[in-house]
């Protein structure tokens, strides 16, 4: 219904990775996509949103014209993965402790 929509995506990085490097990689992707609006109320934002069990989560918020919502949404996931790979940033997987019990 609205002419513009906000895309919210959370990207997880390893605790050992640089928040600044991850933010720069995400920003590079944002800057390279002409469908993402910029300026005034449409400024993109990248925040540290959580210290999760296995990752530092970074919430990325960008504004797009409504017809570009899904292409930008899915495109950001792919392009940020490429940018993280190039920058040496690790996308962690959940860490679980497994305890094996022996029967006696």
Backbone as XML, in Angstrom:
<?xml version="1.0"?>
<chain id="A" units="angstrom">
  <residue number="1" name="UNK">
    <atom name="N" x="0.809" y="-1.198" z="0.000"/>
    <atom name="CA" x="0.000" y="0.000" z="0.000"/>
    <atom name="C" x="0.861" y="1.275" z="0.000"/>
  </residue>
  <residue number="2" name="UNK">
    <atom name="N" x="1.986" y="1.222" z="0.686"/>
    <atom name="CA" x="2.861" y="2.392" z="0.772"/>
    <atom name="C" x="3.823" y="2.416" z="-0.413"/>
  </residue>
  <residue number="3" name="UNK">
    <atom name="N" x="4.238" y="3.600" z="-0.851"/>
    <atom name="CA" x="5.166" y="3.669" z="-1.988"/>
    <atom name="C" x="6.581" y="3.202" z="-1.645"/>
  </residue>
  <residue number="4" name="UNK">
    <atom name="N" x="6.960" y="3.306" z="-0.357"/>
    <atom name="CA" x="8.279" y="2.840" z="0.074"/>
    <atom name="C" x="8.106" y="1.875" z="1.249"/>
  </residue>
  <residue number="5" name="UNK">
    <atom name="N" x="9.036" y="0.940" z="1.336"/>
    <atom name="CA" x="9.031" y="-0.022" z="2.443"/>
    <atom name="C" x="10.434" y="-0.144" z="3.010"/>
  </residue>
  <residue number="6" name="UNK">
    <atom name="N" x="10.506" y="-0.499" z="4.282"/>
    <atom name="CA" x="11.795" y="-0.709" z="4.917"/>
    <atom name="C" x="12.114" y="-2.206" z="4.920"/>
  </residue>
  <residue number="7" name="UNK">
    <atom name="N" x="13.334" y="-2.521" z="4.522"/>
    <atom name="CA" x="13.839" y="-3.889" z="4.557"/>
    <atom name="C" x="14.699" y="-4.015" z="5.808"/>
  </residue>
  <residue number="8" name="UNK">
    <atom name="N" x="14.351" y="-4.951" z="6.687"/>
    <atom name="CA" x="15.119" y="-5.214" z="7.906"/>
    <atom name="C" x="15.723" y="-6.609" z="7.801"/>
  </residue>
  <residue number="9" name="UNK">
    <atom name="N" x="17.040" y="-6.698" z="7.891"/>
    <atom name="CA" x="17.723" y="-7.987" z="7.851"/>
    <atom name="C" x="18.794" y="-7.995" z="8.925"/>
  </residue>
  <residue number="10" name="UNK">
    <atom name="N" x="18.906" y="-9.124" z="9.611"/>
    <atom name="CA" x="19.929" y="-9.285" z="10.631"/>
    <atom name="C" x="20.996" y="-10.243" z="10.098"/>
  </residue>
  <residue number="11" name="UNK">
    <atom name="N" x="22.246" y="-9.802" z="10.151"/>
    <atom name="CA" x="23.380" y="-10.615" z="9.739"/>
    <atom name="C" x="24.200" y="-10.946" z="10.973"/>
  </residue>
  <residue number="12" name="UNK">
    <atom name="N" x="24.582" y="-12.213" z="11.121"/>
    <atom name="CA" x="25.405" y="-12.626" z="12.245"/>
    <atom name="C" x="26.863" y="-12.729" z="11.833"/>
  </residue>
  <residue number="13" name="UNK">
    <atom name="N" x="27.747" y="-12.255" z="12.711"/>
    <atom name="CA" x="29.187" y="-12.403" z="12.490"/>
    <atom name="C" x="29.786" y="-13.085" z="13.717"/>
  </residue>
  <residue number="14" name="UNK">
    <atom name="N" x="30.934" y="-13.693" z="13.534"/>
    <atom name="CA" x="31.599" y="-14.361" z="14.646"/>
    <atom name="C" x="32.073" y="-13.349" z="15.675"/>
  </residue>
  <residue number="15" name="UNK">
    <atom name="N" x="32.152" y="-13.774" z="16.919"/>
    <atom name="CA" x="32.639" y="-12.911" z="17.982"/>
    <atom name="C" x="34.060" y="-12.438" z="17.727"/>
  </residue>
  <residue number="16" name="UNK">
    <atom name="N" x="34.845" y="-13.216" z="17.011"/>
    <atom name="CA" x="36.227" y="-12.841" z="16.730"/>
    <atom name="C" x="36.397" y="-11.881" z="15.574"/>
  </residue>
  <residue number="17" name="UNK">
    <atom name="N" x="35.327" y="-11.594" z="14.851"/>
    <atom name="CA" x="35.411" y="-10.692" z="13.701"/>
    <atom name="C" x="35.218" y="-9.236" z="14.116"/>
  </residue>
  <residue number="18" name="UNK">
    <atom name="N" x="35.691" y="-8.347" z="13.278"/>
    <atom name="CA" x="35.609" y="-6.914" z="13.535"/>
    <atom name="C" x="34.225" y="-6.373" z="13.175"/>
  </residue>
  <residue number="19" name="UNK">
    <atom name="N" x="33.597" y="-5.728" z="14.136"/>
    <atom name="CA" x="32.306" y="-5.084" z="13.881"/>
    <atom name="C" x="32.471" y="-4.001" z="12.819"/>
  </residue>
  <residue number="20" name="UNK">
    <atom name="N" x="33.554" y="-3.239" z="12.901"/>
    <atom name="CA" x="33.781" y="-2.158" z="11.936"/>
    <atom name="C" x="33.950" y="-2.710" z="10.522"/>
  </residue>
  <residue number="21" name="UNK">
    <atom name="N" x="34.684" y="-3.817" z="10.372"/>
    <atom name="CA" x="34.876" y="-4.418" z="9.054"/>
    <atom name="C" x="33.562" y="-4.965" z="8.505"/>
  </residue>
  <residue number="22" name="UNK">
    <atom name="N" x="32.756" y="-5.569" z="9.369"/>
    <atom name="CA" x="31.457" y="-6.087" z="8.935"/>
    <atom name="C" x="30.538" y="-4.942" z="8.521"/>
  </residue>
  <residue number="23" name="UNK">
    <atom name="N" x="30.526" y="-3.877" z="9.323"/>
    <atom name="CA" x="29.702" y="-2.714" z="8.983"/>
    <atom name="C" x="30.139" y="-2.124" z="7.636"/>
  </residue>
  <residue number="24" name="UNK">
    <atom name="N" x="31.448" y="-2.029" z="7.415"/>
    <atom name="CA" x="31.960" y="-1.489" z="6.147"/>
    <atom name="C" x="31.570" y="-2.384" z="4.975"/>
  </residue>
  <residue number="25" name="UNK">
    <atom name="N" x="31.615" y="-3.700" z="5.167"/>
    <atom name="CA" x="31.233" y="-4.625" z="4.095"/>
    <atom name="C" x="29.758" y="-4.485" z="3.757"/>
  </residue>
  <residue number="26" name="UNK">
    <atom name="N" x="28.925" y="-4.398" z="4.774"/>
    <atom name="CA" x="27.482" y="-4.215" z="4.539"/>
    <atom name="C" x="27.230" y="-2.874" z="3.854"/>
  </residue>
  <residue number="27" name="UNK">
    <atom name="N" x="27.897" y="-1.823" z="4.327"/>
    <atom name="CA" x="27.709" y="-0.491" z="3.738"/>
    <atom name="C" x="28.112" y="-0.471" z="2.268"/>
  </residue>
  <residue number="28" name="UNK">
    <atom name="N" x="29.178" y="-1.183" z="1.917"/>
    <atom name="CA" x="29.612" y="-1.260" z="0.519"/>
    <atom name="C" x="28.524" y="-1.874" z="-0.350"/>
  </residue>
  <residue number="29" name="UNK">
    <atom name="N" x="27.886" y="-2.920" z="0.161"/>
    <atom name="CA" x="26.787" y="-3.557" z="-0.580"/>
    <atom name="C" x="25.626" y="-2.576" z="-0.741"/>
  </residue>
  <residue number="30" name="UNK">
    <atom name="N" x="25.279" y="-1.893" z="0.338"/>
    <atom name="CA" x="24.186" y="-0.913" z="0.283"/>
    <atom name="C" x="24.493" y="0.171" z="-0.741"/>
  </residue>
  <residue number="31" name="UNK">
    <atom name="N" x="25.715" y="0.692" z="-0.690"/>
    <atom name="CA" x="26.100" y="1.785" z="-1.591"/>
    <atom name="C" x="26.095" y="1.370" z="-3.062"/>
  </residue>
  <residue number="32" name="UNK">
    <atom name="N" x="26.271" y="0.078" z="-3.316"/>
    <atom name="CA" x="26.351" y="-0.383" z="-4.708"/>
    <atom name="C" x="24.998" y="-0.738" z="-5.316"/>
  </residue>
  <residue number="33" name="UNK">
    <atom name="N" x="23.940" y="-0.692" z="-4.516"/>
    <atom name="CA" x="22.605" y="-1.063" z="-5.015"/>
    <atom name="C" x="21.767" y="0.203" z="-5.225"/>
  </residue>
  <residue number="34" name="UNK">
    <atom name="N" x="21.550" y="0.550" z="-6.472"/>
    <atom name="CA" x="20.805" y="1.770" z="-6.807"/>
    <atom name="C" x="19.332" y="1.722" z="-6.402"/>
  </residue>
  <residue number="35" name="UNK">
    <atom name="N" x="18.820" y="0.539" z="-6.103"/>
    <atom name="CA" x="17.409" y="0.420" z="-5.697"/>
    <atom name="C" x="17.203" y="0.866" z="-4.253"/>
  </residue>
  <residue number="36" name="UNK">
    <atom name="N" x="18.277" y="0.923" z="-3.474"/>
    <atom name="CA" x="18.183" y="1.326" z="-2.068"/>
    <atom name="C" x="18.161" y="2.845" z="-1.996"/>
  </residue>
  <residue number="37" name="UNK">
    <atom name="N" x="17.156" y="3.371" z="-1.313"/>
    <atom name="CA" x="16.988" y="4.822" z="-1.190"/>
    <atom name="C" x="17.952" y="5.365" z="-0.150"/>
  </residue>
  <residue number="38" name="UNK">
    <atom name="N" x="18.351" y="6.604" z="-0.329"/>
    <atom name="CA" x="19.291" y="7.221" z="0.595"/>
    <atom name="C" x="18.972" y="8.705" z="0.696"/>
  </residue>
  <residue number="39" name="UNK">
    <atom name="N" x="19.005" y="9.207" z="1.900"/>
    <atom name="CA" x="18.776" y="10.627" z="2.114"/>
    <atom name="C" x="17.542" y="10.885" z="2.944"/>
  </residue>
  <residue number="40" name="UNK">
    <atom name="N" x="17.631" y="11.887" z="3.795"/>
    <atom name="CA" x="16.495" y="12.265" z="4.628"/>
    <atom name="C" x="16.032" y="11.124" z="5.509"/>
  </residue>
  <residue number="41" name="UNK">
    <atom name="N" x="14.745" y="10.877" z="5.465"/>
    <atom name="CA" x="14.170" y="9.812" z="6.294"/>
    <atom name="C" x="14.526" y="8.410" z="5.801"/>
  </residue>
  <residue number="42" name="UNK">
    <atom name="N" x="15.152" y="8.314" z="4.640"/>
    <atom name="CA" x="15.473" y="7.013" z="4.051"/>
    <atom name="C" x="16.931" y="6.594" z="4.244"/>
  </residue>
  <residue number="43" name="UNK">
    <atom name="N" x="17.634" y="7.198" z="5.171"/>
    <atom name="CA" x="19.030" y="6.823" z="5.404"/>
    <atom name="C" x="19.131" y="5.373" z="5.880"/>
  </residue>
  <residue number="44" name="UNK">
    <atom name="N" x="20.013" y="4.594" z="5.282"/>
    <atom name="CA" x="20.244" y="3.226" z="5.759"/>
    <atom name="C" x="20.885" y="3.243" z="7.144"/>
  </residue>
  <residue number="45" name="UNK">
    <atom name="N" x="20.629" y="2.193" z="7.914"/>
    <atom name="CA" x="21.202" y="2.051" z="9.250"/>
    <atom name="C" x="21.757" y="0.648" z="9.422"/>
  </residue>
  <residue number="46" name="UNK">
    <atom name="N" x="22.875" y="0.548" z="10.131"/>
    <atom name="CA" x="23.486" y="-0.731" z="10.485"/>
    <atom name="C" x="23.815" y="-0.658" z="11.968"/>
  </residue>
  <residue number="47" name="UNK">
    <atom name="N" x="23.173" y="-1.512" z="12.768"/>
    <atom name="CA" x="23.341" y="-1.504" z="14.217"/>
    <atom name="C" x="23.822" y="-2.865" z="14.703"/>
  </residue>
  <residue number="48" name="UNK">
    <atom name="N" x="24.562" y="-2.894" z="15.802"/>
    <atom name="CA" x="24.753" y="-4.141" z="16.530"/>
    <atom name="C" x="23.451" y="-4.341" z="17.310"/>
  </residue>
  <residue number="49" name="UNK">
    <atom name="N" x="22.761" y="-5.435" z="17.023"/>
    <atom name="CA" x="21.435" y="-5.631" z="17.610"/>
    <atom name="C" x="21.392" y="-6.685" z="18.703"/>
  </residue>
  <residue number="50" name="UNK">
    <atom name="N" x="22.418" y="-7.558" z="18.775"/>
    <atom name="CA" x="22.389" y="-8.583" z="19.819"/>
    <atom name="C" x="23.757" y="-9.241" z="19.970"/>
  </residue>
  <residue number="51" name="UNK">
    <atom name="N" x="24.027" y="-9.643" z="21.190"/>
    <atom name="CA" x="25.137" y="-10.551" z="21.486"/>
    <atom name="C" x="24.472" y="-11.911" z="21.669"/>
  </residue>
  <residue number="52" name="UNK">
    <atom name="N" x="24.348" y="-12.644" z="20.594"/>
    <atom name="CA" x="23.634" y="-13.916" z="20.619"/>
    <atom name="C" x="24.551" y="-15.050" z="21.083"/>
  </residue>
  <residue number="53" name="UNK">
    <atom name="N" x="24.007" y="-16.241" z="21.181"/>
    <atom name="CA" x="24.774" y="-17.392" z="21.656"/>
    <atom name="C" x="26.000" y="-17.665" z="20.799"/>
  </residue>
  <residue number="54" name="UNK">
    <atom name="N" x="25.855" y="-17.556" z="19.486"/>
    <atom name="CA" x="26.947" y="-17.926" z="18.585"/>
    <atom name="C" x="27.436" y="-16.778" z="17.714"/>
  </residue>
  <residue number="55" name="UNK">
    <atom name="N" x="26.843" y="-15.599" z="17.857"/>
    <atom name="CA" x="27.182" y="-14.520" z="16.933"/>
    <atom name="C" x="26.917" y="-13.153" z="17.530"/>
  </residue>
  <residue number="56" name="UNK">
    <atom name="N" x="27.555" y="-12.163" z="16.920"/>
    <atom name="CA" x="27.173" y="-10.761" z="17.098"/>
    <atom name="C" x="26.223" y="-10.477" z="15.945"/>
  </residue>
  <residue number="57" name="UNK">
    <atom name="N" x="25.019" y="-10.043" z="16.249"/>
    <atom name="CA" x="24.031" y="-9.790" z="15.201"/>
    <atom name="C" x="24.011" y="-8.313" z="14.837"/>
  </residue>
  <residue number="58" name="UNK">
    <atom name="N" x="23.972" y="-8.070" z="13.541"/>
    <atom name="CA" x="23.961" y="-6.706" z="13.025"/>
    <atom name="C" x="22.682" y="-6.493" z="12.227"/>
  </residue>
  <residue number="59" name="UNK">
    <atom name="N" x="21.828" y="-5.623" z="12.747"/>
    <atom name="CA" x="20.569" y="-5.308" z="12.085"/>
    <atom name="C" x="20.819" y="-4.259" z="11.018"/>
  </residue>
  <residue number="60" name="UNK">
    <atom name="N" x="20.398" y="-4.563" z="9.813"/>
    <atom name="CA" x="20.545" y="-3.655" z="8.678"/>
    <atom name="C" x="19.155" y="-3.218" z="8.244"/>
  </residue>
  <residue number="61" name="UNK">
    <atom name="N" x="18.950" y="-1.905" z="8.151"/>
    <atom name="CA" x="17.662" y="-1.341" z="7.737"/>
    <atom name="C" x="17.894" y="-0.421" z="6.550"/>
  </residue>
  <residue number="62" name="UNK">
    <atom name="N" x="17.222" y="-0.733" z="5.453"/>
    <atom name="CA" x="17.283" y="0.118" z="4.268"/>
    <atom name="C" x="15.865" y="0.340" z="3.751"/>
  </residue>
  <residue number="63" name="UNK">
    <atom name="N" x="15.689" y="1.423" z="3.035"/>
    <atom name="CA" x="14.398" y="1.756" z="2.434"/>
    <atom name="C" x="14.472" y="1.557" z="0.932"/>
  </residue>
  <residue number="64" name="UNK">
    <atom name="N" x="13.373" y="1.048" z="0.384"/>
    <atom name="CA" x="13.278" y="0.804" z="-1.058"/>
    <atom name="C" x="11.885" y="1.186" z="-1.529"/>
  </residue>
  <residue number="65" name="UNK">
    <atom name="N" x="11.751" y="1.385" z="-2.835"/>
    <atom name="CA" x="10.410" y="1.501" z="-3.405"/>
    <atom name="C" x="9.746" y="0.137" z="-3.270"/>
  </residue>
  <residue number="66" name="UNK">
    <atom name="N" x="8.444" y="0.122" z="-3.025"/>
    <atom name="CA" x="7.741" y="-1.119" z="-2.709"/>
    <atom name="C" x="7.962" y="-2.221" z="-3.737"/>
  </residue>
  <residue number="67" name="UNK">
    <atom name="N" x="8.028" y="-1.887" z="-5.006"/>
    <atom name="CA" x="8.217" y="-2.917" z="-6.034"/>
    <atom name="C" x="9.613" y="-3.554" z="-5.982"/>
  </residue>
  <residue number="68" name="UNK">
    <atom name="N" x="10.540" y="-2.914" z="-5.287"/>
    <atom name="CA" x="11.901" y="-3.449" z="-5.168"/>
    <atom name="C" x="12.130" y="-4.225" z="-3.880"/>
  </residue>
  <residue number="69" name="UNK">
    <atom name="N" x="11.119" y="-4.346" z="-3.042"/>
    <atom name="CA" x="11.300" y="-4.952" z="-1.724"/>
    <atom name="C" x="11.919" y="-6.351" z="-1.803"/>
  </residue>
  <residue number="70" name="UNK">
    <atom name="N" x="11.283" y="-7.279" z="-2.474"/>
    <atom name="CA" x="11.770" y="-8.660" z="-2.488"/>
    <atom name="C" x="13.091" y="-8.813" z="-3.231"/>
  </residue>
  <residue number="71" name="UNK">
    <atom name="N" x="13.281" y="-8.177" z="-4.383"/>
    <atom name="CA" x="14.601" y="-8.298" z="-5.020"/>
    <atom name="C" x="15.739" y="-7.768" z="-4.137"/>
  </residue>
  <residue number="72" name="UNK">
    <atom name="N" x="15.513" y="-6.677" z="-3.428"/>
    <atom name="CA" x="16.548" y="-6.141" z="-2.538"/>
    <atom name="C" x="16.715" y="-7.047" z="-1.324"/>
  </residue>
  <residue number="73" name="UNK">
    <atom name="N" x="15.618" y="-7.514" z="-0.759"/>
    <atom name="CA" x="15.671" y="-8.391" z="0.409"/>
    <atom name="C" x="16.546" y="-9.610" z="0.122"/>
  </residue>
  <residue number="74" name="UNK">
    <atom name="N" x="16.244" y="-10.341" z="-0.935"/>
    <atom name="CA" x="17.018" y="-11.542" z="-1.255"/>
    <atom name="C" x="18.411" y="-11.190" z="-1.767"/>
  </residue>
  <residue number="75" name="UNK">
    <atom name="N" x="18.530" y="-10.108" z="-2.513"/>
    <atom name="CA" x="19.829" y="-9.686" z="-3.026"/>
    <atom name="C" x="20.798" y="-9.308" z="-1.935"/>
  </residue>
  <residue number="76" name="UNK">
    <atom name="N" x="20.313" y="-8.674" z="-0.865"/>
    <atom name="CA" x="21.197" y="-8.302" z="0.249"/>
    <atom name="C" x="21.813" y="-9.535" z="0.901"/>
  </residue>
  <residue number="77" name="UNK">
    <atom name="N" x="21.014" y="-10.585" z="1.104"/>
    <atom name="CA" x="21.571" y="-11.804" z="1.696"/>
    <atom name="C" x="22.732" y="-12.332" z="0.862"/>
  </residue>
  <residue number="78" name="UNK">
    <atom name="N" x="22.540" y="-12.397" z="-0.434"/>
    <atom name="CA" x="23.583" y="-12.939" z="-1.309"/>
    <atom name="C" x="24.798" y="-12.017" z="-1.369"/>
  </residue>
  <residue number="79" name="UNK">
    <atom name="N" x="24.560" y="-10.741" z="-1.591"/>
    <atom name="CA" x="25.674" y="-9.811" z="-1.763"/>
    <atom name="C" x="26.471" y="-9.605" z="-0.471"/>
  </residue>
  <residue number="80" name="UNK">
    <atom name="N" x="25.794" y="-9.611" z="0.667"/>
    <atom name="CA" x="26.513" y="-9.478" z="1.939"/>
    <atom name="C" x="27.361" y="-10.719" z="2.194"/>
  </residue>
  <residue number="81" name="UNK">
    <atom name="N" x="26.876" y="-11.889" z="1.843"/>
    <atom name="CA" x="27.691" y="-13.108" z="1.979"/>
    <atom name="C" x="28.965" y="-12.979" z="1.161"/>
  </residue>
  <residue number="82" name="UNK">
    <atom name="N" x="28.854" y="-12.525" z="-0.092"/>
    <atom name="CA" x="30.042" y="-12.322" z="-0.927"/>
    <atom name="C" x="30.981" y="-11.287" z="-0.301"/>
  </residue>
  <residue number="83" name="UNK">
    <atom name="N" x="30.416" y="-10.195" z="0.210"/>
    <atom name="CA" x="31.230" y="-9.135" z="0.811"/>
    <atom name="C" x="31.919" y="-9.629" z="2.079"/>
  </residue>
  <residue number="84" name="UNK">
    <atom name="N" x="31.223" y="-10.420" z="2.884"/>
    <atom name="CA" x="31.836" y="-10.987" z="4.086"/>
    <atom name="C" x="32.975" y="-11.935" z="3.704"/>
  </residue>
  <residue number="85" name="UNK">
    <atom name="N" x="32.745" y="-12.766" z="2.698"/>
    <atom name="CA" x="33.801" y="-13.679" z="2.247"/>
    <atom name="C" x="35.041" y="-12.896" z="1.829"/>
  </residue>
  <residue number="86" name="UNK">
    <atom name="N" x="34.837" y="-11.847" z="1.056"/>
    <atom name="CA" x="35.947" y="-11.026" z="0.563"/>
    <atom name="C" x="36.701" y="-10.358" z="1.718"/>
  </residue>
  <residue number="87" name="UNK">
    <atom name="N" x="35.979" y="-9.969" z="2.759"/>
    <atom name="CA" x="36.582" y="-9.280" z="3.904"/>
    <atom name="C" x="37.088" y="-10.251" z="4.972"/>
  </residue>
  <residue number="88" name="UNK">
    <atom name="N" x="36.888" y="-11.550" z="4.757"/>
    <atom name="CA" x="37.334" y="-12.529" z="5.744"/>
    <atom name="C" x="36.474" y="-12.585" z="6.994"/>
  </residue>
  <residue number="89" name="UNK">
    <atom name="N" x="35.220" y="-12.184" z="6.864"/>
    <atom name="CA" x="34.290" y="-12.192" z="7.997"/>
    <atom name="C" x="33.521" y="-13.510" z="7.973"/>
  </residue>
  <residue number="90" name="UNK">
    <atom name="N" x="33.440" y="-14.140" z="9.126"/>
    <atom name="CA" x="32.808" y="-15.444" z="9.246"/>
    <atom name="C" x="31.349" y="-15.315" z="9.653"/>
  </residue>
  <residue number="91" name="UNK">
    <atom name="N" x="30.478" y="-16.024" z="8.943"/>
    <atom name="CA" x="29.088" y="-16.144" z="9.367"/>
    <atom name="C" x="29.024" y="-17.428" z="10.194"/>
  </residue>
  <residue number="92" name="UNK">
    <atom name="N" x="28.820" y="-17.308" z="11.506"/>
    <atom name="CA" x="28.903" y="-18.485" z="12.368"/>
    <atom name="C" x="27.675" y="-19.378" z="12.248"/>
  </residue>
  <residue number="93" name="UNK">
    <atom name="N" x="27.853" y="-20.597" z="12.672"/>
    <atom name="CA" x="26.731" y="-21.513" z="12.799"/>
    <atom name="C" x="26.526" y="-21.756" z="14.283"/>
  </residue>
  <residue number="94" name="UNK">
    <atom name="N" x="25.334" y="-22.172" z="14.675"/>
    <atom name="CA" x="25.071" y="-22.368" z="16.103"/>
    <atom name="C" x="26.042" y="-23.360" z="16.738"/>
  </residue>
  <residue number="95" name="UNK">
    <atom name="N" x="26.510" y="-23.010" z="17.917"/>
    <atom name="CA" x="27.398" y="-23.878" z="18.682"/>
    <atom name="C" x="26.559" y="-24.607" z="19.729"/>
  </residue>
  <residue number="96" name="UNK">
    <atom name="N" x="26.715" y="-25.885" z="19.764"/>
    <atom name="CA" x="25.968" y="-26.687" z="20.735"/>
    <atom name="C" x="26.936" y="-27.578" z="21.505"/>
  </residue>
  <residue number="97" name="UNK">
    <atom name="N" x="26.690" y="-27.719" z="22.786"/>
    <atom name="CA" x="27.442" y="-28.670" z="23.599"/>
    <atom name="C" x="26.670" y="-29.975" z="23.593"/>
  </residue>
  <residue number="98" name="UNK">
    <atom name="N" x="27.351" y="-31.033" z="23.266"/>
    <atom name="CA" x="26.715" y="-32.346" z="23.271"/>
    <atom name="C" x="27.353" y="-33.158" z="24.387"/>
  </residue>
  <residue number="99" name="UNK">
    <atom name="N" x="26.524" y="-33.645" z="25.248"/>
    <atom name="CA" x="26.989" y="-34.455" z="26.360"/>
    <atom name="C" x="26.513" y="-35.882" z="26.125"/>
  </residue>
  <residue number="100" name="UNK">
    <atom name="N" x="27.447" y="-36.785" z="26.041"/>
    <atom name="CA" x="27.105" y="-38.191" z="25.860"/>
    <atom name="C" x="27.187" y="-38.886" z="27.198"/>
  </residue>
  <residue number="101" name="UNK">
    <atom name="N" x="26.188" y="-39.621" z="27.517"/>
    <atom name="CA" x="26.144" y="-40.337" z="28.773"/>
    <atom name="C" x="26.291" y="-41.822" z="28.501"/>
  </residue>
  <residue number="102" name="UNK">
    <atom name="N" x="27.115" y="-42.459" z="29.280"/>
    <atom name="CA" x="27.286" y="-43.902" z="29.166"/>
    <atom name="C" x="26.376" y="-44.601" z="30.159"/>
  </residue>
  <residue number="103" name="UNK">
    <atom name="N" x="25.781" y="-45.660" z="29.675"/>
    <atom name="CA" x="24.983" y="-46.457" z="30.585"/>
    <atom name="C" x="25.898" y="-47.433" z="31.298"/>
  </residue>
  <residue number="104" name="UNK">
    <atom name="N" x="25.632" y="-47.640" z="32.554"/>
    <atom name="CA" x="26.453" y="-48.602" z="33.288"/>
    <atom name="C" x="25.689" y="-49.855" z="33.599"/>
  </residue>
</chain>
